[in-house]
Amino acid sequence: MAKKSFFKSSVKPVTPAAPVTSVPAVDTTVKTTASRFSPIPKAEPRREVTREAIAIRAFEIYISGRGSDEVGNWLQAERELKGR
């Protein structure tokens, strides 16, 4: 006796799909986010501000007309130059 086929005779074999002609683009960029292994950036040393530089800046504030009194101009110039 002949063995019966497991598959029905109406099932057709699978034909291969059409070949893919274009390949989708792949993002290969490297992310530059800081990781936990990144070195800690060193803080820039504070530059020393001389009395002469403060006096010059205080005078510039005075002649600009935006200043207040002598002490206020001095403190503003000091803040600007020291970056506070």
C-alpha positions in Angstrom: 0.0 0.0 0.0 1.3 3.4 -0.9 1.8 6.0 1.8 -0.4 9.0 1.8 1.2 12.4 1.6 1.0 14.4 4.7 0.3 17.6 2.7 -2.7 18.1 0.5 -2.0 18.0 -3.1 -3.6 21.5 -3.5 -0.7 23.1 -1.6 1.8 24.7 -3.9 5.4 25.0 -3.1 6.6 28.4 -1.8 8.2 30.5 -4.5 11.1 32.8 -3.5 10.2 36.5 -3.2 11.6 39.0 -5.6 15.2 40.1 -4.7 15.6 43.2 -2.6 17.4 45.9 -4.7 17.7 48.6 -2.1 19.0 48.3 1.4 17.6 50.6 4.1 20.0 53.1 5.5 21.5 52.3 8.9 22.4 55.0 11.4 26.1 54.5 12.2 26.7 57.8 14.1 28.4 57.6 17.4 26.6 59.2 20.3 28.7 61.6 22.2 26.9 61.6 25.5 28.9 61.5 28.6 29.1 58.1 30.2 29.9 57.3 33.8 33.5 56.6 32.7 34.0 60.0 31.2 36.8 62.0 32.9 35.6 64.9 35.0 36.5 68.2 33.3 38.9 70.3 35.3 37.7 73.6 36.6 39.5 76.5 35.1 41.6 78.3 37.7 40.3 81.6 38.7 42.3 84.4 37.2 43.6 87.0 39.6 42.0 90.3 39.0 44.1 93.3 39.8 42.9 96.5 41.5 44.0 98.4 38.4 41.7 96.3 36.2 38.8 96.8 38.5 39.5 100.5 38.6 39.6 100.7 34.8 36.3 98.8 34.5 34.6 100.9 37.2 35.6 104.0 35.3 34.2 102.6 32.1 30.9 101.9 33.9 30.9 105.5 35.2 31.5 107.1 31.8 28.8 104.9 30.2 26.2 106.4 32.4 24.8 103.0 33.5 26.5 103.0 36.9 25.5 104.3 40.3 28.0 105.7 42.8 31.7 105.0 43.2 31.3 102.0 45.4 28.5 100.5 43.3 30.6 100.9 40.2 33.5 99.2 41.9 31.5 96.3 43.1 29.8 95.9 39.7 33.2 95.9 38.0 34.6 93.4 40.5 31.6 91.1 39.9 32.0 91.3 36.1 35.7 90.7 36.1 35.7 87.9 38.6 32.8 86.2 36.9 30.5 86.0 39.9 
